[in-house]
Amino acid sequence: MGTDATGSGRPDVAGPGPGAAGIGASAAAAAPGATGIGADATAAAPGVSGRHPFAEAAGMFFRNYSAVAGLAVLLVIVFAALVGPWLYPTDPFEMVWAPLTPPGEGGFLLGTDYLGRDLLAGIVHGGRVTLAIGLSAAVLTVVIGITVGALSGYYGGWVEEALMRLTEFFQVLPTLLFSMVIVALFGASLPMITFAIGIVSWTAVARVTRAEFLRLRQLEYVTASRAAGAGDPSLIFAVILPNALPPIIVQAALMVGSAILFEAGLSFLGLTDPNVASWGQIIGSNRPYILDAGWTVTFPGLAIFVTVLAISLVGDGLNDALNPKLRER
C-alpha cells in the first residue's frame, strides 16, 4: 500500500509537470506577441520621431509654399546681383542717352535718370551694394544683440540691470534721426552707413537672446556642464547659445530687410555716398523728379520692395520651421 501510494503519488506529482511546461511554453509563445504589442505601442507613441530636428525643420520649411517662393525670388535676386554686372557691363555712372528718357525708348529697357544714365545698369550694379549693406548691418546687429542679451540673461543681477537700461535707452531713441546724426558727423561712406544702421537696430536681437538665456540657463544640461567644470565663456557660447539660435536666426533674417529699407531711407534724404551705386542712392538722386519722371524711382523702389518681401517670407518660414511647437501640429 505504501509502495502503491508512493508509486501512485509520483505520477500525480510528475503528471502536472508537462502541463506546467505546456503552460510555460504557451506563455513563452505568447511572449513574442506581447513584445510586438509593446513595439507597436512604442512606435505609435505620440511625439516620438527618429528624424533629425534639422530634417524636420527643413521639411516644414519646404512645405510652406510662400516661404519657398520667397526663397526662390531671393536666390534670383542674389544671383542677378552677383552675376549681373558681367552680363550687363554698362557703367551705371556713364551718361549714355538723353536725360529722363522713358522706359523702352532709345533701346533702354527701364529708361534713363536725370543725368541720362541707364537705370537698368544702376539697378543691376546697385543690387550688390544694397545687399552687402543689408547683410553687413544685420551681422553687426546680431553681434551686438547677442553679446548684450547673452551677458544680461546669463549673469542677471546688476549686469542684467545695467545692460537692459542701455537697451531701453537705444530702444526709445528715434532710430532714423540718430543714424542721420552719425552719418552727418562722420561722413556718408558705406562703412559708416552700415555702422549707423547696426548701432541703432540691435535692441530686438538683445531682448530675444536675453529671453532665451533666461529660459535655458537653469536646465539640467547646463547644470551638468557647470558641474563638470565648464567656465562661464564655455557655458555661454558653447552650451547655451547653440540652443538659443533658432529665434535669433529668424530675427537676423528679418534684420536684413530692415537694413535695406533703412539704407533706402537715408539715401532718400541724401545721406549716402554719391559715388557708389545702390538702389537707395538711385531713389535719392532722382527724388526731385519723382512727379515728372516717376519711373526713375519706381523701378529701384520695386527692387527694394520685392527683395524685402522675399526676405520677410523666408523669415516667416524659418520662424514656423524652427518653432518646435509649430512642428508638432
Secondary structure, DSSP 8 states (H G I E B T S, - for coil): -HHHHHHHHHHHHHTHHHHHHHHHHHHHHHHHHHHHHHHHHHHH-TT---S-HHHHHHHHHHH-HHHHHHHHHHHHHHHHHHHHHHHS---TTSB-S-TT--TTGGG-TT-B-TTSBBHHHHHHHHHHHHHHHHHHHHHHHHHHHHHHHHHHHHH-HHHHHHHHHHHHHHHHS-HHHHHHHHHHHH---HHHHHHHHHHTS-HHHHHHHHHHHHHHTTSHHHHHHHHTT--HHHIIIIIIHHHHHHHHHHHHHHHHHHHHHHHHHHHHTT-S-TTS--HHHHHHHTGGGTTT-THHHHHHHHHHHHHHHHHHHHHHHHHHHH-HHHHT-
